[in-house]
Amino acid sequence: MQKPTNSPFSIFNSQLITFIRKEFYHVFRDSKTLLMLFGLPIIMITLFGFALTNEIKNSRIVICDNAKDKASQRIITQLEASKYFEIEKTLWSHTQIEDAFRSGRIKLVVVFPANFYYELMHLKKAQIQILADASDPNTATTLTSYVSTIVSDYQKELMQDNKFPYQIIPVTRMLYNPELKGATNFVPGVISLVLMLICVMMTSVSIVREKEKGTMEILLVSPMNPFLVIIAKAVPYFILSLINLTVILVMSVYLLDLPLNGNIGLLYFESSLFIITALSLGLLISNSTDSQQTAMLISLMGMLIPTMLFTGFLYPLENMPLPLRIIANIVPSKWYYIIVKSIMIKGLGFSAIWKESLILCFMTFFLLMVSVRKFKIRLE
C-alpha cells in the first residue's frame, strides 16, 4: 500500500509552526526582552495612572486665622476635609507668612480678617485673603480655584440656612509672579534638563570613545596621572555648560522678560555645583560601559525621563505615591530646580537653599568616589 505524501501546504505549515515556536523560546529565554514586553506597559500605566497627573492634591497650606470665630473655623474644617489640601500649621500673624513661603514647603496661605463673622452677619459680605506662591503659575491658579470653590460652597450653605444674600469675597494675591507668566516655572526646569543631559551625555561617551579607539591604552602607559585623565575629560564640558547657562539666562531675561531677582553670583555657584554633580554621574556611566551606544542610551533614558518626571516642573511631586517621591529625592535635578526657582524667582539667599546645596555636595562626593574607584588604571 502506497504511503500518502505530505502536501506542500502541510509542510509549509509545519515549518512555520516550528519557526514560531523557536522564536517564542528565544523571547522567553531573554529576560531583557520579557522586561520590555511586560514591564514597560506596567510601569507606564502605573506612572500615568497614579503618579503623573495635573490634578493638584495634598498641597501644603497654612491658615492665618485672625477671626477665630465659627465662620472661619467652619471654612478651615472644610479645607481640612478636602483631598486637595494638607494644613501644615496655623499662623497667628502676617509676619510669619513670608517665612512660610521662604521655607519652600508652602504653596498657599489663607488669611481671615479679625471681624470676619461680624462683617458677614451685619454687612452681609466679608473678605478673605488668599496668598499663593505663583512661581508655579499653574499650581497657584488651581489651588486658589479650589479654595474659592470651598468658600463658595460655605456661602451657599449660609444662604440656605438664613435666606440672606451673604457674600464672601476671596481677594487673591499672587506672590513672586503676579502676571502668572509660564516662564517662571518653565525656565528653571529647562536649565535643569539642559545641564543634566549635556553634562551626563557628553561626558559619558568621553572615556568610552578612548576605549573604542584604542587610545586609552596609550594614556594609561603615559607618564600622565590616570586621574588627571578624568579631570581633563570633565573640564571642557564644565566650561561649555556654564556658557550654555549664560545663553539661557540672557534669553530668559531679554526675550522672555523674566526677571532675575536673586544674586547672579550665587546662581552661578550653585549651577557650578550641579554641573560637577552631573559630570560625576556622566563619568561613572562612562567608566561602567564599554561602548558609546550603551553610554548614550543609559545617559539619555536614565537621565531624560527622571529629570522630566521627578524634578517637579512638569508634574507636581505632591501627587505622586510615596515610593516615587522617595525616588525623586535621589534625582539631582530636583534639588537644583528648587535652588534655581528660589534664587531667580523668589530672590532668596543661601540661607534658604543650604539644605539643597548640601545634598548636591553629598551626591557629588559620592559619585566622584565611585567613579574614581571604577576607573581602571591597568590594562586588561
C-alpha positions in Angstrom: 0.0 0.0 0.0 1.4 3.3 -1.0 2.2 5.7 1.9 0.5 9.1 1.4 2.8 12.0 0.8 2.6 15.3 2.7 1.2 18.2 0.7 3.4 21.3 0.2 0.9 23.3 2.2 1.2 21.0 5.2 5.0 21.1 5.0 4.8 24.9 4.9 2.6 25.0 8.0 4.9 22.6 9.9 7.9 24.7 9.1 6.1 27.9 10.1 4.9 26.5 13.4 8.5 25.2 14.1 10.0 28.7 13.5 7.3 30.4 15.5 7.9 28.0 18.4 11.6 28.7 18.2 11.1 32.5 18.3 8.9 32.0 21.4 11.7 30.1 23.0 14.1 32.9 22.3 11.8 35.5 23.7 11.1 33.6 26.9 14.8 32.9 27.4 15.7 36.6 27.1 14.9 38.3 30.4 15.6 41.8 28.9 13.0 41.2 26.2 10.4 40.0 28.6 11.1 43.1 30.8 10.5 45.4 27.8 7.4 43.5 26.7 5.6 43.2 30.1 7.5 45.5 32.4 7.3 48.7 30.4 3.5 48.7 29.9 3.0 48.1 33.6 5.4 50.9 34.6 3.8 53.3 32.1 0.2 52.5 33.3 1.3 52.9 36.9 3.1 56.2 36.3 0.4 57.8 34.1 -2.5 56.4 36.0 -1.4 57.2 39.6 1.6 59.5 39.6 1.6 61.7 36.6 -1.5 63.8 36.8 -2.1 67.5 36.6 -4.6 67.4 39.3 -3.2 69.1 42.5 -3.6 67.1 45.6 -2.2 67.1 49.1 -0.8 70.6 48.8 0.6 72.1 52.0 -1.1 75.3 53.0 -1.2 77.4 56.2 -4.0 79.3 57.8 -3.7 82.8 59.3 -6.9 83.0 61.4 -7.3 86.4 62.9 -11.0 85.9 63.4 -11.2 82.7 65.4 -14.9 82.6 65.1 -17.3 79.9 63.9 -17.4 81.1 60.3 -13.6 80.9 59.9 -13.5 77.6 61.8 -16.2 76.1 59.5 -14.2 77.0 56.4 -11.0 75.7 57.9 -12.7 72.4 58.7 -13.9 72.2 55.1 -10.3 72.9 53.8 -9.0 70.1 56.1 -11.6 67.7 54.8 -10.7 68.4 51.2 -8.3 66.0 49.5 -6.6 68.9 47.8 -5.0 70.4 51.0 -2.9 69.5 53.9 -2.9 72.2 56.6 0.8 72.4 57.6 0.3 74.8 60.5 -1.7 77.8 61.7 -0.1 81.2 61.7 -1.1 83.9 64.0 0.4 87.0 62.4 1.2 88.4 58.9 4.9 88.5 59.8 5.1 84.7 59.7 3.6 84.5 56.2 6.9 85.4 54.4 8.8 82.9 56.4 6.2 80.2 55.5 6.8 80.8 51.7 10.5 81.1 52.1 10.6 77.5 53.5 9.5 76.3 50.1 7.1 73.8 51.5 4.0 76.0 51.5 2.0 76.7 48.3 -0.8 78.9 49.7 -1.9 80.9 52.7 -5.5 81.7 53.6 -5.9 84.8 55.8 -9.2 85.5 57.7 -9.7 89.1 58.9 -10.3 89.9 62.6 -14.0 90.7 62.1 -14.9 88.1 59.6 -18.1 86.7 61.1 -19.3 90.1 62.3 -19.0 91.6 58.9 -20.6 88.6 57.3 -23.6 88.7 59.6 -24.1 92.5 59.8 -22.8 93.8 56.4 -23.8 90.6 54.6 -20.4 90.4 53.0 -16.8 89.8 54.1 -13.4 89.2 52.5 -10.8 86.5 52.9 -7.3 86.9 51.5 -5.6 84.1 49.5 -1.9 84.4 49.0 -0.3 81.9 46.6 3.2 81.0 45.5 2.9 81.8 41.8 6.4 80.8 40.9 4.5 77.8 39.6 1.5 79.6 38.0 -0.5 76.5 37.1 -0.4 75.2 40.6 -1.2 78.6 42.1 -4.2 79.2 39.8 -5.5 75.7 40.5 -5.2 76.0 44.3 -6.8 79.4 44.5 -9.7 78.0 42.4 -10.1 75.1 44.9 -10.2 77.5 47.9 -12.7 79.8 46.1 -14.9 76.8 45.4 -14.9 75.7 49.1 -15.7 79.3 50.2 -18.5 79.4 47.6 -19.9 76.2 49.0 -19.9 77.6 52.5 -21.6 80.8 51.2 -24.4 78.7 49.6 -24.8 76.8 52.9 -25.3 80.1 54.8 -27.9 81.3 52.3 -29.8 78.1 52.5 -30.0 78.3 56.3 -30.7 82.0 56.7 -32.2 83.0 53.3 -30.0 86.1 53.1 -27.7 87.0 50.2 -24.4 86.6 52.1 -21.3 87.3 50.0 -17.7 86.1 50.8 -15.2 87.7 48.5 -11.8 86.0 48.1 -9.1 88.5 47.5 -6.3 86.7 45.7 -2.6 87.8 45.6 0.0 86.0 43.5 3.4 86.2 45.1 6.7 86.2 43.1 4.8 86.1 39.7 1.8 88.4 39.8 1.4 88.3 36.0 1.3 84.5 36.1 4.0 84.0 33.4 4.6 80.4 32.5 8.3 81.1 32.0 8.8 81.3 35.8 8.2 77.6 36.0 9.5 76.7 32.5 12.9 78.3 32.5 14.3 76.7 35.8 13.1 73.3 34.5 14.8 73.8 31.1 18.0 74.9 32.8 18.0 71.7 34.9 17.1 69.5 32.0 19.7 71.0 29.6 22.6 71.0 32.0 21.8 67.4 33.2 21.5 66.0 29.7 24.5 67.8 28.2 26.9 67.1 31.1 25.9 63.5 31.6 25.6 62.5 27.9 28.7 64.2 26.6 30.9 63.1 29.5 29.6 59.5 29.5 30.9 58.9 26.0 34.3 60.6 26.5 36.2 57.7 28.2 34.3 55.1 26.2 35.4 56.8 23.0 39.0 56.4 24.1 38.4 52.7 24.8 36.9 52.1 21.4 39.6 54.0 19.5 42.3 52.2 21.4 43.9 55.4 22.7 43.1 54.7 26.4 46.0 52.2 26.5 48.3 55.0 25.3 47.0 57.4 28.0 47.4 54.7 30.7 51.0 53.9 29.9 52.0 57.6 29.6 53.6 59.4 32.4 50.4 61.3 33.0 48.5 60.5 36.2 45.4 58.5 35.2 43.2 60.5 37.5 44.2 63.6 35.6 42.6 62.0 32.6 39.2 62.1 34.4 39.6 65.7 35.2 40.7 66.6 31.7 37.6 64.9 30.3 35.3 66.9 32.6 36.8 70.4 32.3 35.7 71.3 28.7 32.1 70.2 29.4 32.1 72.2 32.7 33.1 75.4 30.8 30.7 74.7 27.9 27.8 74.1 30.4 28.5 77.5 32.0 28.3 79.1 28.6 25.0 77.3 28.0 23.7 78.6 31.3 24.7 82.1 30.3 22.9 81.8 27.0 19.7 80.5 28.7 19.8 83.3 31.3 20.3 86.0 28.7 17.4 84.7 26.5 15.2 84.4 29.6 15.8 88.0 30.7 15.7 89.7 27.3 13.4 87.5 25.2 11.0 86.1 27.8 11.2 89.2 30.1 11.8 87.0 33.1 13.4 89.0 36.0 16.5 87.7 37.8 15.6 88.6 41.3 18.4 86.9 43.2 22.2 87.1 43.4 23.6 86.1 40.0 26.9 85.1 41.6 25.1 82.7 43.9 23.2 81.3 40.9 26.4 80.6 39.0 28.0 79.0 42.2 25.0 76.6 42.6 24.9 75.9 38.9 28.6 75.0 39.0 27.9 72.6 41.9 25.1 71.0 39.9 27.3 70.8 36.7 30.0 69.0 38.7 27.4 66.6 40.1 26.1 65.8 36.5 29.7 65.5 35.2 30.5 63.0 38.0 27.4 61.0 37.0 28.5 61.0 33.4 32.0 59.8 34.3 30.5 57.0 36.4 28.4 55.8 33.4 31.5 56.2 31.1 33.6 54.0 33.4 30.9 51.4 33.7 30.3 50.8 29.9 32.3 49.6 27.0 30.6 51.2 24.0 29.4 54.7 23.1 26.0 53.5 22.1 25.4 51.9 25.5 26.7 55.0 27.3 24.4 57.3 25.2 21.4 55.1 25.8 21.9 54.9 29.6 22.5 58.7 29.7 19.5 59.6 27.6 17.0 57.2 29.0 18.4 57.2 32.5 18.5 61.0 32.8 15.9 62.4 30.5 12.9 60.6 31.9 13.8 61.0 35.6 14.6 64.7 35.1 11.3 65.4 33.3 9.1 63.3 35.7 10.8 63.8 39.1 12.0 67.3 39.0 8.6 68.9 39.6 8.3 71.4 36.7 6.0 69.1 34.6 4.1 67.2 37.2 3.6 68.1 40.9 5.6 65.8 43.2 3.0 66.0 45.9 0.6 64.0 43.8 2.9 61.0 43.4 2.8 58.0 45.7 5.3 57.8 48.5 7.7 55.3 46.7 8.0 57.7 43.7 8.5 60.7 46.0 11.4 58.8 47.6 12.9 58.0 44.2 12.6 61.7 43.3 15.0 62.5 46.2 17.9 60.8 44.5 17.5 62.8 41.3 20.0 65.7 41.4 17.9 67.9 39.1 15.1 68.0 41.7 17.2 69.8 44.2 18.8 72.1 41.6 15.3 73.0 40.3 14.4 74.2 43.8 17.6 76.2 44.0 17.1 78.0 40.7 13.5 78.9 41.5 14.5 80.2 44.9 17.2 82.4 43.5 15.8 83.5 40.2 12.1 83.9 41.0 11.9 84.4 44.8 15.2 86.3 45.2 16.3 84.2 48.2 19.8 83.9 49.5 22.0 81.0 50.6 20.2 80.7 53.9 17.1 79.4 52.1 18.8 76.8 50.0 21.7 75.5 52.1 19.9 72.1 52.6 19.6 71.6 48.9 23.2 72.7 48.3 24.4 70.2 51.0 22.5 67.4 49.3 24.1 68.2 46.0 27.6 68.3 47.7 27.0 64.8 49.1 25.8 63.5 45.7 28.9 64.9 44.0 31.3 63.5 46.5 29.6 60.0 46.4 29.6 59.9 42.5 33.2 61.1 42.3 34.4 58.5 44.7 32.6 55.7 42.9 33.8 57.0 39.5 37.4 57.0 40.7 37.1 53.5 42.1 35.6 52.1 38.9 38.2 53.8 36.7 40.6 51.1 35.5 44.1 52.3 35.6 45.5 48.9 34.5 45.3 47.3 31.1 43.3 44.1 30.8 
